[in-house]
């Protein structure tokens, strides 16, 4: 329980902190719009910057959504399952979750190493560095993995309570 609370606290703080990035995105889009339509001069760095910020929001928003049980799931049948079938369903889901996050972490590390070695930059002008974002991918996926494990194990406890 202490470990679950630590994971929850970390994701709560991260989730609240990154929510401020939405303000940054809105300001950047506003600046790009004003610059283009009122001054006739687009700001070329804005859109690649916004894409990277959205990527961070998605990567760190997923564990935050899972923390509050706000992710998408299909419960049409699950709610009618007997307890033993719910347990089987949870274990199968956990297996898929672990496989997906494990693959993302593994491939993310491979991709990040290559990107860092090449000092990879965007293809668009200006050529902003994208290797920091690629380095961030496996780290954010690990945060999601920890939250997911806490979520599944905590939910397993709630299934035990139903018995």
C-alpha positions as CSV (number, residue, x, y, z in Angstrom):
1,X,0.0,0.0,0.0
2,X,2.8,2.4,0.8
3,X,4.3,1.8,-2.7
4,X,0.9,2.3,-4.3
5,X,0.5,5.6,-2.4
6,X,4.0,6.8,-3.5
7,X,3.2,6.0,-7.2
8,X,-0.1,7.8,-6.9
9,X,1.5,10.8,-5.3
10,X,4.2,11.0,-7.9
11,X,1.6,10.8,-10.7
12,X,-0.7,13.2,-9.1
13,X,2.1,15.8,-8.9
14,X,3.2,15.1,-12.4
15,X,-0.3,15.3,-13.8
16,X,-1.1,18.6,-12.1
17,X,2.3,20.0,-13.2
18,X,1.9,19.0,-16.9
19,X,-1.6,20.4,-17.0
20,X,0.1,23.8,-17.0
21,X,1.5,22.9,-20.3
22,X,-2.0,23.3,-21.8
23,X,-1.6,27.0,-21.0
24,X,1.7,27.1,-22.8
25,X,0.2,25.4,-25.8
26,X,-2.8,27.8,-25.9
27,X,-0.4,30.8,-25.7
28,X,1.8,29.3,-28.4
29,X,-1.1,28.7,-30.7
30,X,-2.4,32.2,-30.0
31,X,1.0,33.8,-30.7
32,X,1.3,31.8,-34.0
33,X,-2.2,32.9,-35.0
34,X,-1.6,36.6,-34.2
35,X,1.8,36.6,-35.8
36,X,0.5,35.0,-39.0
37,X,-2.8,36.8,-39.5
38,X,-2.1,40.2,-38.0
39,X,1.6,40.7,-38.9
40,X,1.9,38.4,-41.9
41,X,4.9,36.6,-40.4
42,X,4.5,33.0,-39.2
43,X,6.7,31.8,-36.4
44,X,8.2,28.6,-37.9
45,X,9.4,27.0,-34.6
46,X,5.9,27.1,-33.0
47,X,4.3,24.0,-34.6
48,X,7.2,21.6,-34.0
49,X,7.3,22.9,-30.4
50,X,3.5,22.4,-30.0
51,X,3.8,18.8,-31.3
52,X,6.4,18.0,-28.7
53,X,4.4,19.6,-25.9
54,X,1.3,17.6,-27.0
55,X,3.4,14.4,-27.0
56,X,4.5,15.1,-23.4
57,X,0.9,15.8,-22.4
58,X,-0.3,12.5,-23.9
59,X,2.6,10.5,-22.4
60,X,2.2,11.9,-18.9
61,X,-1.6,12.3,-19.1
62,X,-2.1,8.5,-19.5
63,X,-0.9,7.6,-16.1
64,X,-2.8,10.5,-14.6
65,X,-6.0,9.3,-16.2
66,X,-5.3,5.8,-15.0
67,X,-4.8,7.2,-11.5
68,X,-8.4,8.6,-11.5
69,X,-9.8,5.6,-13.4
70,X,-10.7,8.0,-16.4
71,X,-9.2,5.9,-19.2
72,X,-11.4,4.3,-21.8
73,X,-12.5,0.7,-21.3
74,X,-15.4,-1.4,-22.3
75,X,-17.5,-2.7,-19.5
76,X,-20.6,-3.8,-21.3
77,X,-19.9,-7.5,-20.5
78,X,-17.3,-7.1,-17.7
79,X,-19.9,-5.9,-15.1
80,X,-21.9,-9.1,-15.6
81,X,-19.0,-11.5,-15.3
82,X,-18.7,-13.7,-12.3
83,X,-15.8,-12.9,-10.0
84,X,-13.6,-15.7,-11.4
85,X,-14.0,-14.4,-14.9
86,X,-13.3,-10.8,-13.9
87,X,-10.1,-12.1,-12.3
88,X,-9.1,-13.9,-15.6
89,X,-10.1,-10.8,-17.6
90,X,-7.9,-8.6,-15.3
91,X,-4.9,-10.9,-15.6
92,X,-5.2,-11.1,-19.4
93,X,-5.5,-7.3,-19.5
94,X,-2.5,-7.0,-17.3
95,X,-0.5,-9.3,-19.6
96,X,-1.3,-7.2,-22.6
97,X,-0.5,-4.0,-20.6
98,X,2.9,-5.4,-19.5
99,X,3.7,-6.5,-23.1
100,X,2.7,-3.1,-24.6
101,X,4.6,-1.0,-22.0
102,X,7.6,-3.4,-22.1
103,X,7.8,-3.1,-25.9
104,X,7.5,0.7,-25.7
105,X,10.2,1.0,-23.1
106,X,12.5,-1.4,-24.9
107,X,12.0,0.2,-28.4
108,X,12.0,3.6,-26.8
109,X,15.4,3.1,-25.3
110,X,16.7,1.8,-28.7
111,X,15.2,4.8,-30.5
112,X,16.4,7.3,-27.9
113,X,20.0,6.0,-28.0
114,X,20.1,6.2,-31.8
115,X,18.5,9.7,-31.7
116,X,20.9,10.9,-29.1
117,X,23.9,9.5,-31.0
118,X,22.8,11.3,-34.2
119,X,21.7,14.4,-32.3
120,X,18.5,14.1,-34.3
121,X,16.6,17.2,-35.3
122,X,13.2,17.8,-36.9
123,X,13.0,17.8,-40.7
124,X,11.1,21.0,-40.7
125,X,12.8,24.4,-40.6
126,X,14.0,25.4,-38.1
127,X,15.6,22.1,-37.2
128,X,14.8,21.8,-33.5
129,X,16.3,18.9,-31.6
130,X,13.9,16.0,-31.1
131,X,16.2,13.6,-29.3
132,X,15.2,15.0,-25.8
133,X,11.6,14.0,-26.6
134,X,12.7,10.6,-27.7
135,X,14.7,10.2,-24.5
136,X,11.6,11.1,-22.6
137,X,9.5,8.4,-24.2
138,X,10.8,5.4,-22.3
139,X,10.9,7.4,-19.0
140,X,7.3,8.4,-19.4
141,X,6.3,4.8,-20.3
142,X,8.0,3.6,-17.1
143,X,5.9,6.0,-15.1
144,X,2.8,4.6,-16.9
145,X,4.0,1.1,-16.2
146,X,4.2,1.7,-12.5
147,X,0.8,3.4,-12.4
148,X,-0.7,0.5,-14.4
149,X,0.8,-2.1,-12.1
150,X,-0.6,-0.3,-9.0
151,X,-3.9,0.1,-10.8
152,X,-4.2,-3.6,-11.6
153,X,-3.1,-4.8,-8.2
154,X,-5.3,-2.4,-6.4
155,X,-8.2,-3.5,-8.6
156,X,-7.4,-7.1,-7.8
157,X,-7.8,-6.3,-4.1
158,X,-11.2,-4.8,-4.8
159,X,-12.3,-8.0,-6.7
160,X,-11.1,-10.0,-3.6
161,X,-13.4,-7.8,-1.5
162,X,-16.4,-8.8,-3.6
163,X,-15.9,-12.5,-2.7
